[in-house]
């Protein structure tokens, strides 16, 4: 796999049983790149290992005044130098390719999981953790994949150096063969403690980042209540904890690095002292001593890869564990049966958990006293099953025409049911690009904008247009629609959902950010444009509820009443308590006066 071929057509199905298994799976998927990097690494490190032999041969040739051997040594040095240069260039090229392709594979897997779960993802995993996995953790995982082949090449070359020196000069080779494994394994006892300190640092850094994000998001509110200094003090305290944890972690890694420097130096001193004695006794030649000395000195370079792989694994294992935890989340409760790739469903939308039913072709409104419960219901209606109960039992999936939604292929489920969250996101781009979504083609963008009452939004975009003709469709919308008001963003998102024209459209509080006059017009636009199509609106606004063909009241997680808005006002006190915002005292008075009088007053107020 080359960088130019990215992204992957299919990143694969990862092994997410643990972080280590995920790393192993990722390494297997990168096997071709790892082999290439290993071979170039062997060429590079063998060239480095061969240099001392050429230098020793040249020194001995000078001592013996042998011109032929000196010329041979020169040729060998040139060959080893060329191997080092070519191997280094290609090792770096293939290693970086492995890093980028592995990181891209993980990012694609995370993006696919995010698209699969939608808004449910942040209900199951903290948003800060998702951001950490998709940024810093991806880089650490890629680092381990990239370092793995260089470590393997270094290990092979070190074994070759020890074996070669045992054959070339046994008296000194024994010292090297004993010392090199000690150098390679000396830092292992320190790794668990270093890893724990690094984990503490990452945890504190994550908390500080989450605190900063929350502060920025609520900065306007904080300024309104004068709470900037309080949160600034909290962030300073959190950042100081991160600093102390980072220093604490750095000390351990500095100790590991120092060991990797000191021990090779001690081995080199031991080789020189022992070799000098052997040379004085005439047991080895000067050239042989130079060769062994050079081999030990240059062995420090591949030995550094042992420290790097230890650090890479220590950092990447927790990162892989977090990535595996996110990737292990599933939208299905029972899985999709084989051969269901073309399965489709249509008909009534029914939630067995709450008893809410939305008949096909009708405009159904659902009233929940708890906004969080309404959000969870919207997720379920979109095909995302609820979390298992306290007893560990999984809740039944929402049914569309009797077919469980979470058993449908993702594309089929998303085509059949579209859920618009109460806080929809607008991506940057032109208005035309915003409305260019997968759609049935039956609803034009102009009709959707009209139904969502976006006239003032179009006027504002036309004034901001850089084109001479002032075409609002070509005006660029900033990231998340920050240049627009909350109500304008909400209506543009509604227009985008109406353009998609799904079989079932679920809207969670689609008019919460607009005034009553605009809300009434938007309600009429939704009812008109979606006439004959299945529409579910979760809201408590009388202006929306009065447009619905039927209204379902959900109380304490169960559908307890069904009827039109006016019927429920007249006969259902719990409905009136939610819709008219009655207090307990008003509720008691209404009970005495009777539902008829209350309903009459509510209708009169609505008409006014």
N, C-alpha and C positions, 0 to 999 in steps of 0.2 A: 504494500500500500504506500503510495507516494502522496505528498502533501497536496499536489495538484489534483488528486482524485477525490479529495475531501469535499463535502461530507460523505459519510458512509450511506450507501443505499439502505442498508439494514445493519444497525450496530450490534444486533444479536440479542440473545436472552441471557442475562447475567446470572451467575451463581451468587445469590445474596444470602446464603445461610450464615455467613460470617464475613468479617472484613478480610481475613486471610484467604478464604475461599474466593472472594471477589478478586483479590490481587492475583491469585493463581489463574483464575478464569481469564483475567485481562492479559496476563502474560502468555497464555496459550493462544489467545486471539492475535497477539503480536508476534507469534513464533517466527514468521518469515523475517521480519525486521530484526528480531533478536539474533537470529543466526547470522545475518549480514553484519550486524554490529559486532558480534563475537569474532567473526573471521577477520574483520579489519582491526579489531582490538588485538587479536593474536599477532597479526603482522606488525602492528605498532610496538607492542611490548616485547616481542621477540627481537625486533630491531634494537630496542634499548638494551635488552639482555645480551645481545651479541657484540655491542660496542666494546665492553671490557676485554673480550677475547681478542678482538682486532688490535686494541691498544696494547695489551700484553704481548701479543705476537710481534708488534712493531718494536716495542721496547727491547724484547729479547733479541730481535734481529739486529738492532743497533749494538747491543752488548756483544753479540757474536760476530758483528760486522758481516752480516749475510744480506746482500742486496736483493737476492731473489725473494727471500721471505719478507723483506721490507716492502717490496712491490706488491706481494700477495696481501700483506696487511693493509696496504693502501686501497687495493681493490675491495677487500672485505669491508673496510670502513665506509667507502663510497656506497656499497650495496646496503649496508646497515642504515646509513644515513638516508638513502632513498626510501627504504622500507619504513623508517620512522616518519618521514615526511608524508608519504602516501597514506600510511596507516592512520596517522593523526588526522589528516584532512577528512578521510572517508569515515573514520570512527566518529568524529564530531558530527559529520553530516547525517550518518545513519542513526546516531544516538538522539540527536535533536528531532529527527523524523519520528523516532519511536515515542519521544516525549509528546510531540504535538498530536500525533495520531491517537495515542492513548488518551490524552486529555480531551480530544475531540470526541472520542467514542463515549467517554463518561458524560460529557456535556450533552451529547445527543440522547443518551439514555435518560438523563435527568429531564431534558426538555420533553421527551416522549412521555415520561411519567407525569410531568406537570400538566401536559395537554390531556392525559388520560384522566387525571383526578380533578382538574379544575380547581375551583375554590375550596374543595374538600381537603386539598393538600395542606393548607395552612390551618385547618381545623385539627388535623392529626399530628402535624409537625410544626414547631414554631417557625415563623417566617424568617427570623434571624438565622436559624439553623439551615434552612433551605438556601439562603444567600451564602452562608459560610461554605456549604458543600459545593455549590456551583462556582465558587471563586477560588478561595485559598485551598480547599481540600482537593479540588481537581488538579491544581498545580503540584501539590505534594504527591498525589498518586502518579502523575506523569513523571515526576522526578524519580520515583522508585523504579518505574518501568525503564526509564532511560539509563539509570545507573546499573541495572541488573546485568546487562551484557558486558559492560566494562569491568564489573567485578568478576564475572566468570572468566573473562580473558586474563585478568590479573592473577586470579587463583591458578589457572593453568600454567601461566608463565612462571610464577613463583615455584611451583612444583618442578617445572623444567629446570629452573636455575639451581635448586637444591640438588636435584638428581645429577645435573651436569657437573656441578662442582665436586660431588662425591666421586664421580668418575675421573674428572680432570685432576683434582688434587685432594685425595681422601683426607689428609691430615687437617687441612683447613675446611674442607667440605663438610666434615662432621659438625664443626662449630656452627657453620651457616645453617645446616639442615636442622639443628636443634634450636637455634636462635630465631629463625624466621617464623615458625609456627607460634612461638611464644609471643613474638611481636604482633602477629595477626590476631591472636586470641586474647591479648592482654586487656583489651577494653571491655570485653564481654561482661565481667562482673559489674561494671559501672553503668551499663546501658539501661537496666530496669529503673534505677534511680533517676537517670537523666530523662527517661521517657515520662516518668511520673511528673517530674518538674515541668517538662514541656506541656503535658496535658493540663496541669494547673494554670500555666500561662495562657494557653488557648481558651480555657474556660473563662478566666477573668477577662481576657480580651473580648470574648463574645458578649459577656455581660455589659462591658463598657460600650461596645458598639450598639447593643440593643438600647441601652439608656440614651445614647446620643441620638439614635433614630427616633425614639419616642419623644425626646425633647424637641428635635427639629420639627417633627410632625405636629406637635402641640404648641409651637412657639407663639402663635397668635393668642391662644388661650392663656399661656403663661404670662405674656405681657399684659393681658387684660386684668389679671389678678395679682400682678406684681410678684410672680414666682420665679423670675429668671435667676436671681441670686441663689435661691434654694437649690434649683436643679443644677446650676453651675457648680455649687459646692459639692453636690453629689457626684457630678461627673469628674471633678478634680480628684475626689477621694478614690473613685473607681480607677481613674487613670494612674494614680500613684500605686494602687494595688497591682495593676498590670506592670508598671515599671519595676516594682520590687520582685514580682514573679519572674519577669524577663531577666533581671540581673541574677536571681537565684538559679535560673535555668542555664544562663550563659556561663556561670562559674563551673558547672559540671561539664559542659561541652568544652570549655577551655582546658579543664583537667584532662579530658580525653585527648584533645589535640596535643597537649604537652607530652602526654605519655607516648603518642605516636611520633613525637620528635625526639624525645630523650632516649627511648629504648633503642631505636636504630643507631643513634649515636654511640651508645654503650656497646652495641654489637660491633660497630665499626672499629671502635677502640680495641675491643678484644681480638678482632681479626688481625689488626695491625700489629699488636703486641705479640700475639702468638706467631704470626707470619714472620715477623722480624727475627724472632728466635730461631725459627726453622731455617730462614735464609742464612743466618750467621752460622748455623750448624751445617750448612750445605745440603739440607734435605729438600729444599725447593729452589727453583731459579728465580731471579728477580722478575722476569716476565710473568711467571706464574703468580707471584705475590701481587703484582700490579693487576692482573686479571681478576683475582679473587677480591681484592680491594674494590676495584671498579664495579664488580657484580653486586657486592654488598651495598655500596654507595647508591647505585642506580636502582636497587631493589626498593628503596624508599618510595619511588614514584608509584609503582603498582600497589605498594602497601597502603598508600593513601586511599585507595579505592575501598579497602576494608572499612576504614573509618566512615567513608561516604555512604557505603551501603548500609552500615549500621544506623547512621543518622537518618537516611532515607526511609528505611523500614520503620524506625521508631516514630517518625513523623507521619508516614503514609498509612500505617496500620490503623490508628484511630480515625484518620480521614476516610479510609476505605470502609471502616465500620459504620461511620455516619452515612456515607453514600449508600451502603448496602441496606441500612435501615430505611432510608427514603425509597430506594428502588424496590424494597420488599412490599411496600404498600400496594394494595390491589383494589380495583373498583368492583370486582365481582365477589360474590359470596360462594358461588358453587362452580364457577368456571363456565367457559363456553364449550358446548359440545362440538365434537369434530364434525366438520362438514357444514357448520352453520355460517360459513363466510358470506352467504347471500341471504341470510334470514332477515325478514322484514316483519314489522308489526304495525297495526293501526286499530283504532277504535277508542273505547273509553279509557281514560287514565285513572288508575285506582291505586291507592296507597293502603295496603293491609294494616300497617302499623297504626295509622290514625283513623282509617275508615273514610278518608276524603276520596270522593269520586268526581271526576270531571267528564261529563258525557261528551261524546264526539260531536263537534260542530257547534257547541255552545260556549258562551262567555261565562265562566265560573269564577266567582270571587271567593277567597278564603280569608276569614277573619280570625287572627290569633291574638290573644292578649299579650303574649310574650314575643317581642321581636326576634329574639334568638331562636325560639321554637319555629318561627316563620322561616328564618334562614335555613334551619336544618330540614324543614319540610321541602323548601325549594330545592335543596341539594338532592333530597331523596327523589323528588319528582323528575329530576334530571338524570336519574339512573345511578346515583351514588348511594349505596346501601348505608344504613345507619350503623354506628358502632355496635359491637356485640353487647348484650345486656350484662347485668352484674353476674348472672348465672353462667355467662359464657355462651349463650345461645345467640346465633346470628339472626337478625330480623329479616323477614321476607322482603324481597325486592318489590318495587313498584311495578305494576302490570300495565301494559299498553295493549288493549285488545286481548287480554288474558295471557300475554307473553311477558315474562320477566325482563325488564329493561336491562338489568346488569348482566344478563346472559346473552344479549345481542352484541354483535361486533361493535366496537367503539364508533366506527364511522356511521353505521346504521342507527345506533342510539342517538348520536348527535344530530343526524339528519332528521330523525323523527321528533325529538324533543330539544328545544333550545331554552335555556334558563338564563335570564338576565339578572345579575346580582343587584342588590340595592346600591352598591357602590361600583358601577361599571368603570372600566378603564378605557381611555381613548389613547391609541398609539399616535405618535407623531406622523405627519404626512398630510397630503391634501385631503379635502373633504371627499373628493371623488375616490381616492384610495381608501378612505375610511369606510365608505359604503360599498366598496368592491369586495364583497364577501360571498362565500358559496351560498347560492340561493336557487329557488325554484324558477326564477325568471318571471313569475306572475305579477310581482309588485315592482313598479318602477321607483327609482330613487326619489323622484319628484313627489310621487304620491305618498311615500313613507315620510318625507320631510313635512309635507302638508298635514298628514295625520298626526305627527308629533308636534305640530305647531312650532316649527322652527323658523318662522318668518323673520323674527328679530335676530336670530343667529345668522341667517343668510345675509341680512343687511349689515351686520357687524363684520362678517367675513368679506363682504364686497367692499366695504370701506377700507379694510386692511389689505386688500388685494394689491399686488404690485403690477398687475396687468392693466393695460389702458382700458379694457372693456369692463374691468371690475367683476370678473366671473368668480362668484364665491366657491364654485366647485374646484377651482384651481388654487384657492388660497390655502396656504400651509397652516395646519393646526400644530401648535407646540406640544411637547411631550406631556401626556396625561391631560391635554386640554387646559393647561394652566392659564392661558390667556382668556379663557371663557369663565363665566360664572357657573356656580354649581348647577343651577337650573338649566342652563344652556348645555352643559356637558351631559346632563341626564337625558335631555330630549334628543340630542344627537345620538346617544347610545340607544335610545328607544327606536329612533329611525333606522339605525343599523339592524336592530333585531327584526323590525317590520319588513325590511328589504329581504332578509333571509327567508321569510315566509315559511317557517317550519310547519310540520303537521300539527305540532302542539307547541305553543309559546307560553312559557312561564315567566311572569314578571313579578319581581319582589320589590314592592314599594316604588313603582316607576315614576311617581309624581311627588315624592316627598320633599323635593327642593324647589317646587314652583308655587306660585300664589294660587289662590282659590279660583280666580277667573281663568287663568291658563290651565289649571287642573281640570276644570269642567270641559274646556275645549279639547284637551288631550284625551280625556275619557271618551268623548264623543268620537274623536278621530280613531281611537283604537277599536271601539265597537263597530264603527262603519267599515274600516279597512279589513278587519278580521271577521266580518260577518260570514257565517257558515263554516268557520275554522275553529278548532279547539283552542281556547285561550284561558289561561289560569292567571289570575292576579291576586297576589297576597298583599292586602292593604286593609286599612281601617277607615279610609276616607269615604264619607257618605256620597260624595260626588262620583267616585268610581263605583261604589257598591250599587248605586241606583241604576247604573248602566248595565249591570250584569244580568244575565238570564236567570242565574240562580246563585245564592250565597250560602256558603258552608261555614258554620261557627265551630271552631276548634277550641275546646276548653279542657285544660289539664291533659293535653296530648290526645284527645279523642274528639271526633266529629260528633257534636251533640244536637245540632239543629241544622235544618236545610229549608230554604225557601227564598223568596225574593227579599230585597232589602226592606221594603215597606211591611211585608208580612212579619219579618223577624223583629222589626221595631215594635210592632203592635203586640206580639205575644211572647217575646223572649227577653226577660230582664237582663240576663248575662250578656246578650248581644248589645243591648242599649248601653250597658255599663262600659263596654269597650268602644263603641262607635261614638257615643255622645260624651264620653269622659266624665260620667257621673261620679260623684263622691259617695261614700257610704251613707251619709245623711240624706242626700238627694235620692239615692236608691231606695231607702226606707220610705220616704215620702211618696215616691212614684209607686211603690207597692200598694200604699194605702189608696192613692188616687185612682189606681187602675191603669192598665197598659194602654187603653184607648186614648186617654187624655194625653199621656206622654207621647204616644205615636203622633197624635195630631199636632202637638207643639213642635216635634222634631221635623215633621213634614213642612209645617209652615215656615220654620226657620230655614229649611233647605231651600224652599221656594224664594224666600227673601234674599 
